[in-house]
Amino acid sequence: MELRICIDVDDMERAIAFYTEGLGLRCGRRFQNAFTEILGASSPIDLLLNAAGTRPVPGSEENRSYQRHWTPVHLDFVVDDIDAAVTRLVAHGAVLEMPVNHRAWGRIAGLADPFGHGIDLLQFSGRGYDVLLQPAQSLSNQ
């Protein structure tokens, strides 16, 4: 099964710059200005052009808003250099909401993209998330 990630935006060129120049991904197919495929992550990202104030689904009582909003789904991007990635993304319009923090598995930073979507940057070190497993569950013991 293929997973495609769809992200609503209200400014296609700004979104393309954010996800390509900011995260190092690349532009795939462009379907006029309706949507653009972004490649280079483990799943393709489709940037969908939708104006603020429009209804996301028929019958919805909410309208699209590109101010910071909360949803139980966010994207984690694994990067090699979290400090450089934060700097690039902020330069492309991201808001740093949680400065870089150290965890047992590496480092994390929380941001909002220019369209109000939450994203995290992760930089793994050592065994990455495997450090959280009990020794009997580690990959080397499987």
N, C-alpha and C positions, 0 to 999 in steps of 0.2 A: 504494500500500500504506500502510495506517495503522499507526503504531507506538504501542503502549500500554506504559507502564512500570508494572510491578507491584512493590509494595514490601510485604513482610510486616511487620506491626506487632503488638504485643500489647496496645496501649491505643489504641483508635480515637480517642477525644476528644483525647488528647495529640497524636496524629499529625496530626489535622486542624488543631489549633492551630499546630503546628510548621510545617506546609506552607502554611497560609493566613496566619496572623499573622506568622510568621517570614520567609516568602519572598514574601508578597504575592499568592499564588495564591488561587483561590476554590473553594469547594465546589460540585460538580456534583450528580449523582444520588447518593442514599444507598440502598443495598440492605440494609434493616434495619440490623443492625450487622455484617453479614458483609463488606461492602466499600463504600468510598466513593470516588467519582470526584473527582479534584482537577484543576481546569482553570486555564488561564492561561499554561501553558508551551507550547512548540511541539508537545508530545505530551501527551495526558492521562496522569495518574498515578493508578493504582488502588491505594488503600491496602487491603490484605487482612488481616483480623483472623485471626491464627493464634497460638495459645498457645505460649509457650516450652516446650520439651521435646517437642513433637510432631514427627513425621517430615515432612520437606518433600516427599518423594516415596515411593511404596510401595517397600519394599525398601532404603531408604536406611539406612546404618549410623550416620548423623549425625542429631542432633536439632536443632531450631531453637534458637538462642541469640540473645538480644538484648544480649549483651555485645559489645564491639567485636570485629568479625571482619573478615577480609580476603577480598576477592574480586577477580578481575581486572576486574570491571565496577564503575564508579562513575558518579555523575551530576555533570555540571558545570552550574551555574546562572549565567548571565550577568546581572550586576546593574549598576545605574548608580552605586551608592555602596557599595563593598565594606566600608568601615568601619562604616557604619550597619547593613548586612546581617549582618555578623559579630556586632555587639552584639545585634541582635534574635534571632538564632538561638541564641546562647549563653544569652540570657534565657529561651528556650523549650526548653532542655535539651541543646543541641549541645555537643560538646567541641571546643575549638579545638586541633587537632593540629599545624598549621603556620600560624604567624602570617602576616599579609599580607606577601607578598614582591613585589618589582618584577621584571618581566621586560621584554624588548624590546617585547613586544606589549601590555603593561598590567600588571595586578596579579592575584595569586592568593592564596587562603587555603584551607587544607585543614581540614575538620571531620569529625566523626562525628555523625550525627543521634542522637536519643535511643534509637534501636533498633539501634545498632551499625553502620549503613551509612555508608560513606565518601561524602562529597560535597565538591566543590570549588566555590568561588565565584570567578568571573572578572569582572574589570572591564577591558574593552578600552580602549585609548587610541590615538590616531592611526589608523594603518592596521590595527590589530588584528593577527591572525595573518598578514596579508599582508606585514608587515614581515619575516617569516622567508623569504619567497620571494626567489629571485634576481631582479634587476631585469627580466630578459627574460621572466620568468614572471608578473610582476605583472598584476593585473586590468586596469590601464590599457593594457597592451600586447596584450591578447587581442582 
